[in-house]
Amino acid sequence: MRERIALAIVLTWLFACAIGCGKQVDRAAFNSAIDKSYDGRHVCVWAEPTKLPAQADPSKDEKIRDFEALTDAGLLTREVKEKKAPLLGQINKYTLSDQGLAAWTPVSDQPGFGNFCFGHFNVTAIDKATPNDPSNPTQYTVSYRFEVEGIPDWAIAPASMRAFHKIAADTSIQSGTATLIKSTNGGWEVASPQTAR
């Protein structure tokens, strides 16, 4: 009887070890692969490039709030011009300041167009890594958290945060999921990253 109990305990331990004592995946390699997939991706104030210099009517132009926030942040300068009769009022002309020129990311094939972009994405934690096929762990679904590093002062100024809600969302800790596939060289590659808000 004791032998059967001992045998049952040993078999249970061996079964548990076979399930739980398997080779752990290198989460640092997952972290590195996801970081690499974010290379070249930055936070930008506008979804599409914008042309500068630009003119805006303070009474009706939707971009006036954006331009004013960037002027307050020191990236643009404002020149006020009076409209000629019969259209009374004013028009504001916005141009890049010296500080703005340094922060401006031009579009190479569209002269005058660009955006204010900054930072780089960095994975802060791998929360969960699940093999898609446990018998052949060459593909994992990975849940992770990431943040933007290298945020300039102008981007976190209150006027910028109010005008560009996307900056506040993009510069907070975010979570995402990615499918990672074992590459032919033995490393990991991201097949499909997906940000979750």
N, C-alpha and C positions, 0 to 999 in steps of 0.2 A: 504494500500500500504506500509506504514512504517512497519507494522507488518511483511509483507512478506520479506521485505529487511532485517529486523532484524533477522528473522528466517533463511534466507539464509546465513547471516554472521555467526550466531551461528553454523549452520550445517557445513559450510565450516571450521570454527575453530575446531569443534569437529572431523571432518574428518582428518584435518591436524595434530591434536594432536594424533589421533589414529595411524597415520603413523609415525610421528616424535617423539612423546613423549613416545614411548615404552621404556621398560627397556634397558638401555645401557649395553653392554657386558663389562666385566671386562678385559681390555686390559693387566693389570698387570698379570692376570692369564695366558693369552696367552703367554706373555713374559716369564714367569716362565716355562711353559710347553715346549716351544721351546728351552730355555736354557738347560732344563733337557735332551732333545733329543740329545744335543751336548756333554753330559758328556762323557769323555774318548776320545773325538776326538781332535787331535792335528795337528799342521802343521809339516810336516816332510820334510827333504831336498830331499829324494829320494822316488819315488813311491813304490819301493820294498825294503825290507831290504838288506843291503850290508854286505859282510864279511870283517872283519878287524882282523889282519893286511892284507894289500893288496899290490900287486906289480903292477906297471904300467910302460909301456914304454912311455916316454915323446914324442917320435916321432910318435906314432900311436894309443895310447890308448885313447878312448873317455872319460873315467872318469878322466883323468889327470887334467882337468880344475876344476872339483869338488874337487879333493884331494888337489890341490894347494890352492884353496879358503879356504878350511877348515884348511890347514896348516897356511895360512896367518892369519886366525881368532884365531889360537892358539889351535885348537881342535885336530890336528894331528901333528905328527913329521915326518920328511922326512929323509930317509937314502939313499944316492946315491951309487949305486954299478955299477961297470964297467962290461959290458958283456965280456965274454971270447971269444977268436977267435973261429970260423971265424965270429961271430956275434958281430961286434964292436959297441960301443955306450954305453948307460947307461940304467939302470933300477932303478926306484925309489921304495923304500919300505916305506909304510905309516902305522904308528901305532898310537894308541890313546895316546894323552898326558894326563897329570893329569886333565887338564881342560876338555878335550874331554871325559875322562872317566866319569866325573860328568854329562856331557850333553848327554851321550850315552844311548839309550833305547834298551836294548838287547832283542832278541827274545828268549823266554824261551825254546822252543823246537828245536832251531837251534843254537847250540853253535858257537860262533864267529860272528853270524849275528846280525845286529841291524840297528838303524837309529838315526839320530839326530832329535829329535822331541821336540816341545816346545809349550807353550801357551795353552789357552783354549778359546773357542768361547763364545761370549757374545752378546745377542740381545741388540741393542742400540735404536731401535724404531719400533713400530708397525705402519705401514703406512696405512693399510686398512684391515678391517675385514668384510667379506661379508657372511651372512648365506647362505648355499647351498639351504635351504628350509625355507623361511621366516616364514611360518606357524608353523614350528617345528624346532626352531633354536638350534639343538643339534650338528650341523656340520658346521664349518666355513672354508672358504678359507682365509688365512691370508697372506698378503704381509708384509715383515719386512726387516730391515737392521741389519747387525751384523758385529762385528769386532773380532780380536784376541787380547786377553790381555795376558800380561806376555811374551813379545817378548824380548829375550836376546840381548845384544849388538852385539854379533858375527853374529846374523842373519841379522841385518840391516847394517852390514859393507858393503861398496861398492863392495868388491870382492865377498862376498856371494850373494849379490843382482844380480850381473852380471852372476855368475855361475848358480844360482838357480832362474830362472825367476818365478817359482811357489811361492817362498817365497814372492816376491813383490806383486803378485796377491793375495795370501792368507792373507797377513797382511794389505791389504787396506780395506776400508769399502766395504762390499759386500751386495747384496740384495738376498732375497730368498722368496719362497712361501711355505706354508705348509697347509695341511688339518688337522684341529684340531677337535677332536670328544669329546663330553661330556662323561666322564667316569661314571661308576656306583656309584662311591663315590662322584660325584658332581663336580669333578675337570675336567681338560682338558688334553687330551693326543694327541700327534702328530701322525697322521696316516702315512703321507708321506711328509717328508721335501724335498725340492728341491732347491738347490742353483742356483741362476741365475748370470751369469757373464756378 
